[in-house]
């Protein structure tokens, strides 16, 4: 392969310019060029795909780790069956173990648990029922057997498929219902005798048990990814993003008021930070699925077995209501009607004070959730925010006279109320945002109470009592 | 079974009251009572579950139909294999056909297509690759065989699992990637000889082909549910809901201004209609998955093969921006600061005119999408809306003097600007909503152009030409 002739030939084909010079006919040349272009195009596409994949793996190494974990689990189960003589090709028992691993291994522990439990329950129930129906059909003679089997299959498959649309089934047993139908079909129409069916059911359950245990062990032991932890960090990160969005929005609006010569550097970076709240608007679906999976997870880290994941959803709902308000705020400020700087100047202080105190509250809430400790500062900051609201209202109340004074030495070309519109909107929406932040505060407080977040007082009490005891409490929270 | 004795015995057990009267000791009695309570509880729960299911089946009969369709497909495939002698119990070839039906039969045609195509592609690719790897491993001797198999399995499973996180793979080939891993594992570690593997691959592909064709035929022939049609109606229904939400919000705000003695009947009904826009806020996920599935669907009804489903998503984005604004509008109007009726009276006319013309535009857009005909009225209605915006701005512009006049004969206890806040917010948000509705109009117009909606002029032209031709065009749109 590394001989001179072969190398020479390759260079000739690889290098289009040389090829064209050869007098072998333009058809071959064009063919080669075409193939070359096609291969090159494929290569470039493949390369771009790999670069994208590499980017994802770099930014979220957990996803690459999940891939490796699946590879590991499959290798283990394959080696296990490869070594054993009972394995006899596709269709043997190994298949069920491998299939279980491929189908139930999800990226979070909760989702893996959900699928494993559903698979075991669905298979057991359907296996039992299927054997029963099979027995009844076999007893009722050759003539009725296919009729009984067909009707029971049709009815159960229809009813179970329909039940997957019912919300309570859908959230908890969607996958189990599918496995139920599958197993029931396989068992009820199989032509085995009933005693052989029992043996079969036994081996199938054993292999599924092996597959599910392996999935659960691998997903929990090697870099476990908990749906609960993901939900937890999603919520506190979203709170931070809301705070940034609110701050960014207000400072963007007033940016040239204080100092019109202010430099615009770091503007883009600041913009992207201010825009990040937008992902809060669409986080409902991912929050709900994470909370759904988190319920299946055992106690881990700082989260107990019955950690109130539903309460995170309530915080999420309150946050989204805030985000809608900030979204409206953001776009109203970009509206066509611009308030003159002279008017803006009058409100810049109270508006900025309110947005700063509001975002402080949000950031404090984010810290409360992040550290899972009740805050002593939060009440103070909420009352700061309320004072800022009152000051803004007071500023508005004293506004007309000031504005009239302004009007006297300015020629009013546009009617004053038109100019006031965006400012009035800003003020209303800021006040509305503050009132919605109070709902977020309430939701977080409920969460903190139900989830028994540490409070400073309790901490002091427990540190007087015994320091080690307190640490133990946090590592193994009461289930 | 229907003999009198047997019937008698059953009644005795079934009827708890008879049982309790017998003097057999209180323990048994309590047991019976306990069992009775448990059974009764189960019965009540089951009954409630059935009632709920019945409610769902009644309100959305398509879901029940889907259940029946799955039952039908499974019955057909089961009967097919039950009749044939080649079927030999679980693990035989029938299993793959049944499994294919259970796993790939989704409620919409598009989702079924997506899963079927993915299943066939994934199985074929992995089968080919698996046979190749199996051959290489078998050729390289007993010593290297398990090593080559293990390493290739680990690497491919890891890489494919990771690739499922890459967006382009995730939206189009998520299921195919899973099937790829599954088939590759099964084939590569099977202990069959290569020539037998070919035979096996052939039968497996055949059974999968039977299963997928059956799924596609049943899902398309019996009451087909098209993801595309669902997306289509979701979008035009959401437009209607937005219009209702906007109208309801504004008329709710001004409800006691014109006629404070107005009756409050039908209030709740009206409220629920006005609140219905809220589901627009969270429709992103379902719109995206429907658009994703709709791309797999063949031409059906009024939709061609390359119907621009992506454009519906753009309409959806524009609609959601509108909905955020209406959400802010809705809650700001319920804020603590109330504008006095005297001030409201001054703006009731232009505000109502704007909200009416805005919701007219939205309703017209809904009709455009519903009937798939370009509207001749839409330009007129958009300019009506813009005139209403200008009139509202003019009303605001003339407001200060009017308000001052009012102030003269009213004792102003609250500073006037505070009272103005909610009204100013209403006005800004209404104007902002109108400008966002224009974005919706643009998105719908792009959709209408790309999807070749009929326009009135074309209709006239074609009706002059040939009426039948026009009908034919609508039934079989150009693909």
Boltz contact constraints between the chains, C-beta under 6 A:
constraints:
  - contact:
      token1: [A, 53]
      token2: [B, 166]
      max_distance: 6.0
  - contact:
      token1: [A, 63]
      token2: [B, 165]
      max_distance: 6.0
  - contact:
      token1: [A, 64]
      token2: [B, 162]
      max_distance: 6.0
  - contact:
      token1: [A, 67]
      token2: [B, 158]
      max_distance: 6.0
  - contact:
      token1: [A, 67]
      token2: [B, 161]
      max_distance: 6.0
  - contact:
      token1: [A, 67]
      token2: [B, 162]
      max_distance: 6.0
  - contact:
      token1: [A, 68]
      token2: [B, 158]
      max_distance: 6.0
  - contact:
      token1: [A, 70]
      token2: [B, 157]
      max_distance: 6.0
  - contact:
      token1: [A, 70]
      token2: [B, 161]
      max_distance: 6.0
  - contact:
      token1: [A, 71]
      token2: [B, 154]
      max_distance: 6.0
  - contact:
      token1: [A, 71]
      token2: [B, 157]
      max_distance: 6.0
  - contact:
      token1: [A, 71]
      token2: [B, 158]
      max_distance: 6.0
  - contact:
      token1: [A, 74]
      token2: [B, 157]
      max_distance: 6.0
  - contact:
      token1: [A, 74]
      token2: [B, 185]
      max_distance: 6.0
  - contact:
      token1: [A, 75]
      token2: [B, 150]
      max_distance: 6.0
  - contact:
      token1: [A, 75]
      token2: [B, 153]
      max_distance: 6.0
  - contact:
      token1: [A, 75]
      token2: [B, 154]
      max_distance: 6.0
  - contact:
      token1: [A, 78]
      token2: [B, 153]
      max_distance: 6.0
  - contact:
      token1: [A, 78]
      token2: [B, 189]
      max_distance: 6.0
  - contact:
      token1: [A, 82]
      token2: [B, 189]
      max_distance: 6.0
  - contact:
      token1: [A, 89]
      token2: [B, 190]
      max_distance: 6.0
  - contact:
      token1: [A, 89]
      token2: [B, 191]
      max_distance: 6.0
  - contact:
      token1: [A, 89]
      token2: [B, 192]
      max_distance: 6.0
  - contact:
      token1: [A, 90]
      token2: [B, 186]
      max_distance: 6.0
  - contact:
      token1: [A, 90]
      token2: [B, 190]
      max_distance: 6.0
  - contact:
      token1: [A, 91]
      token2: [B, 91]
      max_distance: 6.0
  - contact:
      token1: [A, 98]
      token2: [B, 185]
      max_distance: 6.0
  - contact:
      token1: [A, 102]
      token2: [B, 181]
      max_distance: 6.0
  - contact:
      token1: [A, 102]
      token2: [B, 182]
      max_distance: 6.0
  - contact:
      token1: [A, 150]
      token2: [B, 75]
      max_distance: 6.0
  - contact:
      token1: [A, 153]
      token2: [B, 75]
      max_distance: 6.0
  - contact:
      token1: [A, 153]
      token2: [B, 78]
      max_distance: 6.0
  - contact:
      token1: [A, 154]
      token2: [B, 71]
      max_distance: 6.0
  - contact:
      token1: [A, 154]
      token2: [B, 75]
      max_distance: 6.0
  - contact:
      token1: [A, 157]
      token2: [B, 70]
      max_distance: 6.0
  - contact:
      token1: [A, 157]
      token2: [B, 71]
      max_distance: 6.0
  - contact:
      token1: [A, 157]
      token2: [B, 74]
      max_distance: 6.0
  - contact:
      token1: [A, 158]
      token2: [B, 67]
      max_distance: 6.0
  - contact:
      token1: [A, 158]
      token2: [B, 68]
      max_distance: 6.0
  - contact:
      token1: [A, 158]
      token2: [B, 71]
      max_distance: 6.0
  - contact:
      token1: [A, 161]
      token2: [B, 67]
      max_distance: 6.0
  - contact:
      token1: [A, 161]
      token2: [B, 70]
      max_distance: 6.0
  - contact:
      token1: [A, 162]
      token2: [B, 64]
      max_distance: 6.0
  - contact:
      token1: [A, 162]
      token2: [B, 67]
      max_distance: 6.0
  - contact:
      token1: [A, 165]
      token2: [B, 63]
      max_distance: 6.0
  - contact:
      token1: [A, 166]
      token2: [B, 53]
      max_distance: 6.0
  - contact:
      token1: [A, 181]
      token2: [B, 102]
      max_distance: 6.0
  - contact:
      token1: [A, 182]
      token2: [B, 102]
      max_distance: 6.0
  - contact:
      token1: [A, 185]
      token2: [B, 74]
      max_distance: 6.0
  - contact:
      token1: [A, 185]
      token2: [B, 98]
      max_distance: 6.0
  - contact:
      token1: [A, 186]
      token2: [B, 90]
      max_distance: 6.0
  - contact:
      token1: [A, 189]
      token2: [B, 78]
      max_distance: 6.0
  - contact:
      token1: [A, 189]
      token2: [B, 82]
      max_distance: 6.0
  - contact:
      token1: [A, 190]
      token2: [B, 89]
      max_distance: 6.0
  - contact:
      token1: [A, 190]
      token2: [B, 90]
      max_distance: 6.0
  - contact:
      token1: [A, 191]
      token2: [B, 89]
      max_distance: 6.0
  - contact:
      token1: [A, 192]
      token2: [B, 89]
      max_distance: 6.0
  - contact:
      token1: [A, 282]
      token2: [B, 284]
      max_distance: 6.0
  - contact:
      token1: [A, 284]
      token2: [B, 282]
      max_distance: 6.0
  - contact:
      token1: [A, 285]
      token2: [B, 285]
      max_distance: 6.0
  - contact:
      token1: [A, 324]
      token2: [B, 324]
      max_distance: 6.0
  - contact:
      token1: [A, 324]
      token2: [B, 327]
      max_distance: 6.0
  - contact:
      token1: [A, 324]
      token2: [B, 328]
      max_distance: 6.0
  - contact:
      token1: [A, 325]
      token2: [B, 328]
      max_distance: 6.0
  - contact:
      token1: [A, 327]
      token2: [B, 324]
      max_distance: 6.0
  - contact:
      token1: [A, 328]
      token2: [B, 324]
      max_distance: 6.0
  - contact:
      token1: [A, 328]
      token2: [B, 325]
      max_distance: 6.0
  - contact:
      token1: [A, 328]
      token2: [B, 328]
      max_distance: 6.0
  - contact:
      token1: [A, 332]
      token2: [B, 428]
      max_distance: 6.0
  - contact:
      token1: [A, 332]
      token2: [B, 432]
      max_distance: 6.0
  - contact:
      token1: [A, 335]
      token2: [B, 432]
      max_distance: 6.0
  - contact:
      token1: [A, 396]
      token2: [B, 417]
      max_distance: 6.0
  - contact:
      token1: [A, 396]
      token2: [B, 418]
      max_distance: 6.0
  - contact:
      token1: [A, 397]
      token2: [B, 415]
      max_distance: 6.0
  - contact:
      token1: [A, 397]
      token2: [B, 418]
      max_distance: 6.0
  - contact:
      token1: [A, 399]
      token2: [B, 417]
      max_distance: 6.0
  - contact:
      token1: [A, 400]
      token2: [B, 416]
      max_distance: 6.0
  - contact:
      token1: [A, 400]
      token2: [B, 417]
      max_distance: 6.0
  - contact:
      token1: [A, 415]
      token2: [B, 397]
      max_distance: 6.0
  - contact:
      token1: [A, 416]
      token2: [B, 400]
      max_distance: 6.0
  - contact:
      token1: [A, 417]
      token2: [B, 396]
      max_distance: 6.0
  - contact:
      token1: [A, 417]
      token2: [B, 399]
      max_distance: 6.0
  - contact:
      token1: [A, 417]
      token2: [B, 400]
      max_distance: 6.0
  - contact:
      token1: [A, 418]
      token2: [B, 396]
      max_distance: 6.0
  - contact:
      token1: [A, 418]
      token2: [B, 397]
      max_distance: 6.0
  - contact:
      token1: [A, 421]
      token2: [B, 424]
      max_distance: 6.0
  - contact:
      token1: [A, 421]
      token2: [B, 428]
      max_distance: 6.0
  - contact:
      token1: [A, 424]
      token2: [B, 421]
      max_distance: 6.0
  - contact:
      token1: [A, 424]
      token2: [B, 424]
      max_distance: 6.0
  - contact:
      token1: [A, 425]
      token2: [B, 425]
      max_distance: 6.0
  - contact:
      token1: [A, 425]
      token2: [B, 428]
      max_distance: 6.0
  - contact:
      token1: [A, 428]
      token2: [B, 332]
      max_distance: 6.0
  - contact:
      token1: [A, 428]
      token2: [B, 421]
      max_distance: 6.0
  - contact:
      token1: [A, 428]
      token2: [B, 425]
      max_distance: 6.0
  - contact:
      token1: [A, 432]
      token2: [B, 332]
      max_distance: 6.0
  - contact:
      token1: [A, 432]
      token2: [B, 335]
      max_distance: 6.0
